[in-house]
Amino acid sequence: MPVNLKAPIAQDLAPVAGIRIGVTEAGVRKANRKDVTVFLLDEGSHVAGVFTKNRFCAAPVQICREHLASHSQSIRAIVINTGNANAGTGADGLARAHATCDALAGLLKIDAQQVLPFSTGVIMEPLPVDRITAGLPAAIADAQPGHWAKAAEGIMTTDTLPKAFSASATVGGKTVQITGISKGAGMIRPNMATMLSFLGTDAAISPELMPALAKTLADQSFNRITIDGDTSTNDSFVVVATNQAGNAPISDWNTTDGQALMAALREVAQKLAQAIVRDGEGATKFIQIEVEQGRTEEECRLVAYAIAHSPLVKTAFFASDPNLGRILAAVGYAGIEDLDQTQIELYLDDVHVATQGGRNPAYQEADGQRVMKQQEIVVRVQLGRGNASTQLWTCDLSHDYVSINADYRS
């Protein structure tokens, strides 16, 4: 069961002017499930994205990068299929992804380079492009501004719940709407995860700010989550600004309006990212890891990920076993060569576990176990080296994680 996560209510998700969404069942891999989604973007929308750093990236990722490089200010459509990742498919995979773009472009009477394709699912299987293209007319006919909840369901794979959130902000006296969806539950590790996320806003934003905006939001959200340490072939995060809210275009984030909009965008992105962890495959606990007093943010990240990726730490959390020396061991092998263990402080929520690199004399195992039994836990490590800090979100590692991934293709 997801950790303190509920399915979105369609009425709670704000439509974004300039975006219409349609979803259909095309039978990509299984019958009777929503598996093809289209986003139709009004002319004048600006689009940016960030993608996996996996060198074995999927065909749609390669095409998205190309299309954004040449048409970021004229993207008019997004098409997403589940059930098949179109990764590890070579030249044939590229041809099939291009064929999907061609088919949607033909129906919409736009250029194929104005279409961004996305795929998620099983790797190294041919994309059933005929089924996808056959489903496109129904997806287009279904397109409505209020279909964000349907889209969140339509992009799911091993997710147990759809993930979608909205926020609003006042920018230049205008109310700006922000809504986003995400999917992902396993093969999750930044840069980014087996995740897709699409965030739309009707705010007017100068196009030159869009690429850095997508990267900033990803770094503050999706690049702070991990479930199992695996980096997928298909990770994608896309930001769309339709420029229809009527505000003066944001050209500088260091203004009152810029900061208000950025805060609302970050809120939605972080909720979407955290929802992926809360719905992690087999997860029973949501864990926030905070590393403080580092010399640099990078060394804080090294420590945080060492803790978050340790199978011994993650299984201890699953068992509610306060075997917390495992956390100290992870801190020690994180890769900080001149780390002074006598400066390390470790906290589990409000419980001071270790001080000056050793067990806190006041620590009682019953207190540690009390926290370990909670569904949500904060692990805080102080390195005693400086003023830098970071945080990330992860989950425990359960029997169900193994079962889900062992049975993924059956």
Phi, psi and omega in degrees: 000140177300150182271104177052049178226133179241155177295143180292149175262125188305320183292342180274352183261123185282129170299150177247115181305130180100358179232126171240144187231133176231146184225143178214171175256112183251356180069037182303313179228325180227151178279158172061042172213143178294125185216359173229126183232138175237140170251126177252120187252133177294154175301141182098357177284147176246139187228141174216158180206161170232150191223169180307149172263004175297124183291345177263044187293153184290160179304314180297328177297316179299318182289320178301317178300317180296313183293322178291327180296330185251339188223032186299335180262007180221021175294131184241349183205151175231136176233133185231131171239146171253170177093342181206126185276343186049046178237148184067033185241002172061210183297326179297321178296319177297318180297320181289322177294319176298322180296324177296315177299317180299318183294314180292319179299320179296320179292327183265353181060049175231177178280144181300332179285355175268009180246135174251122179262145177221143179222150177208141181146218185284137180273147170073030172238144181299137178289125178283073189298328180297321179292320181295310182294328177294332180274348185299317179302321179292322178294319179295318180296333181278352192295125178217152179297333186265018186264029179297318181295320176297320179295320179300324176285323185290341180259006182289150167237266178273003176303144175266342179220147170290157185231119181201142180214155176230159172206166176222163179210153174263118184231115181060034180081000180251145175275121182254135180256144178224127175221143180214159175229158175212161171220152178152142178208337179213175191049049186250118172194133180307145064206070356246279183200178169284074186223149167235143174212140181228121184238126181239146174218147175270004179297148172273121182228132179302133186300329181292344178274345190296314181300316179292328178297313180300317180293318180298314180296319179297318181295331182267001184218279186292335176271020173235020178238151173202141175247310187226001177087355179274135177259122186284171177270350193236004186306133181208137174227122186237135177245130179240128172243116185272348175063034184246004183283342179091003177280157171297135184305134175288121178239358181209119180288342182271048174229168180300314179293319180298317181291324178296317179292316180300319180298318180290320176298316180296321179302313181293316181299318181290323177296319178295318180294314180296327179297326177298317179292317180299333180254021180303147183304116179075007186293140173237350182222142175253124189236125174258126180251123180242125177242124187236166173062036173270165175285324179223159176295327181298317180290331174296320178296320178303316180292316182299316181288328176300318178293312186293333183265353183289117176300327180293319177294314185293323178288329175297319177297319179301319182277357186056036182259113182285055176274069196277354171298336177298326178293316179298322179297319179295320176301319184292329182259013184293338177116013175269105190295324184256027179296132177261106185296339181286353179262358188279131172240137181232130178235145171241104192052241183268003185265121179275103189275311185227145178223139180052036174083000180227174181301132175293124182304334181273354184287134175243134182300331178298326177290319177297318180294325177302315180289320183298337180280349181288156176282333180235130188223142174248124173256124182236125180241130174251125185270342178065036185236346185173207186243003181282156180206165172202168174216152174213172185234136180214189180216178179278178181236115189245174174302322185295330178301315180295316182297315182299315184281333175291328184257012192304319186267358183266000000 
